[in-house]
Amino acid sequence: MHTVKIAIIGDYNFTFNAHHATNLALDHASNFLDVDVNYYWIRVSEVAQQKIAFFDQYDAFWIAPGPFLNPFFLNGIFARLTALNKSVLITGEGYKLFIEYLIMKNSLNQAGEKLISDNLITGAYFENVIIEPKSPAFVKLYDHFTNKELSATRFSLYPNLRNELEGSFIDVEAINQFDDPEAITLKGQTFFLAVTFYPQVSSTRDLPHPIIYTFVKSAIIAQQASQASRRV
């Protein structure tokens, strides 16, 4: 049985449904793929202090939903993760923070304008989001899974920003019923996916979420490729 090691980067709180669901979704993927998934929650502030060797220990990284105690540390973490070319999944609040990192890194807001909205979902409950896949990969992912997702976060991008990002840095994999991006991937990476919704909340043991098990599967494939290259 294959074993993969995943770092969940976030400030874990057992009272948050999305955090508990993150653990369960990885268990669902583990059973579905018949692999051993070892996952570890690590606080954002702790990851920010680590050297390169720390990141080499893990096959994949999941930026968990917030809230984050120290969100400003994520810029340094994003810089490290984008340089690794390992499997990365971002769900929830981290989506906006990742967009803001791309804006900063690529100097896309020299006028200091507000280019991404605040959270458009208010209140303490999840809301339904209708996912419309735009890429062949996402069409395939949702071929046998409902396109109704649950989320506590939704953001809107300034049109010019979206055009700039899509042109050079990201691909939009799916949009919502408001025509805002719900899922983006980073160009040039094997698996670097950021979604505003919470796929882990919709995952069940009988029907694991395809985003989660594809994330785990990509980590296995990358691990096997790395091991094969070392044997050559």
Secondary structure, 3 states (H helix, E strand, C coil): CCEEEEEEECCCCCCCHHHHHHHHHHHHHHHHHCCEEEEEEECHHHHHCCCHHHHHCCCEEEECCCCCCCHHHHHHHHHHHHHHCCEEEEECCHHHHHHHHHHHHCCCCCCCCCCECCCCCCCCCCEEEECEECCHHHHHHCCCCCCEEEECCCCCECHHHHHHHHHHCEEEEEECCCCCEEEEEECCCCCEEEECCCHHHHCCCCCCCHHHHHHHHHHHHHHHHHHHHHHC
